[in-house]
Amino acid sequence: CLHMYRAAWPWFLLALSGAQAALRPVAERLDGACGDGPPGPDDLASYWLVSTWHGHADRTDLNELREFNVRPLLLHHCVVQSNVGEFLDKAWMNGLSVVVELQPQLFLEPTTGCFVTGFDCYERIKVAYRQMLNASGIWSDDKYHPAVQALLLARDPVALAATLGGSGPHAALLGIVSAWDGVLGAEMDMGVARPVPLDITVLLPMALPSRTTAADACFRKKASQGGCAGSHSLRAMYVAAWQEPGFMRTLDLPDLTRRGFWPPDSTARVEEAVYVPHNDVFSSFLSRWVQMFPGSPSLDEIVTYLRQFQEFLPSEYAESGGKHSSLVELNNTW
C-alpha cells in the first residue's frame, strides 16, 4: 500500500497506495505493449504507466489534497519484453507518462549486488544504467524520451538492507546516494542534455530508527545550524546526500579526498560512514528528488511530515519553487 505526495519545494513527493483492479487481457494493455508478471532475470528495469486517479471509498480527501496542489495519479505496472521505445511511443501517443524502476537484483544479487558487496552502488548502477540508456529506447538524441517522467531507484531500500545481516537505514541511504551518483555518471557518459527533466525517486518509510527524536532540541534547528534528522526519513536523506563531490587521486596529488565511502576503511562499519560522490548528487537531490511514502498516511500526517522537512531546510532552499504535488495509487495487477 503506497501514496504519492508533493509540496511547494524542489521535490515532487511521491506516495503509493495499492487497491487491486480486475485483471485485463494483455492485448488490451497499451495495445499489448504492457506485459504482465515479474521481470525476467536479465531485465534491468520494469515500468509504471501514470494516469489520473479518481480515488475510492477509503480515500475521500482528494479534493482537500488538490487544495494543497496535490494531483491524484494511478500507476499501472508493466513488464516490457519487446521494444521499450515502442512502448514509450505508445504511452506518449496515449497521453500517458512512465516511471522507470530499477530491478532489486542490482542491489541484492549474490556476489554482485551492490548492497551485498558493501553498499557502494556507484559502479554497479552506472554500468547498468548506461546499458539501459544504450539499449532501451529511454534515451536518444542526447535526451530522455518525453514519456519518461521519473526513475525509481528502489522500493524500500531500508527493508532490503535489513535482510543483509541487519544493516541499518543509514547504510541503505548511503547505498541510494551512491546509486544516484551512478545514474548521474551514466548520464554524463552518454551526454544527456542539461537540465535533465527526469525526476528520481525511492520508497522510504516515513519514520526511521534513530537515536534522536522530534523531542530533541536539535530537531528544531535547521540543517545549517546543526539540526538533526531524528527519525524523519526525508531529513535523513538530505543529510546522506549533503556531500561535495570528491576528487580522484593522482601521482602528483595523492592526498586529495577520495570518492566513495569515507574514511576509506569505513565500509566495514557503514553506519558511521559518509559517501563522497563523483558527481554533484546534492544539487541533483534539490532539483530532481521524488519522495515515496509507504502505507496510507492521513492528510495531517503528510502535511506534518513536509512541514518538518521544510523547517529543516536552510533558508536558501526552503523558498524554492517546485513541481505539482501528486497522490498516487499503485496497481500491480491490472
DAFENPE-V610656 format. One line per field, one symbol per residue. ss: DSSP state (~ for helix, > for strand, _ for the rest). psi: psi as a letter, one per 30 degrees, with the letter a starting at -180 (. if undefined). Layout:
ss: ???
psi: ???
//
This chain:
ss: _>>>_________>>>>________~~~______>_________>>>>>>>>___>__>__~~~~~~__>>>>>>>>>>____~~~~~~~~~~___>>>>>>__~~~~_____________~~~~~~~~~~~~~~___>>__>>___>>>>>>>>_~~~~~~______~~~~~~~~~~~~~~~~~~~~~~________>>>>>>__>_________~~~~__~~~______>~~~~~~~~~__________________>>>___~~~~~~~_>>>____~~~~~~~~>>>>>>____~~~~~~~~~~~~~~__~~~~______>>>>>>>___
psi: klkklkahlhkjkkkkkikklkkkkeffjhhffjllllllffkflakkkklkkgaaffjggeeeeefghkkklkkkkkkjgcjeeeeeeeeefggklkkkkkkfffefkkffkfeeggfjgeeeeeeeeeeeeefffeklhgllkffjelkjekjifeeeeffiggkaeeeeeeeeeeeeeeeeeeeeefhkkklkfklklkjkleklklfllffkeffgllefggllfbgjeeeeeeeefiklkakkkleeifglkllakklegfffiffgllkjlflieeeeefffkkkkklaikleeeeeeeeeeeeffklefefgklalklkkkkkjgf.
//
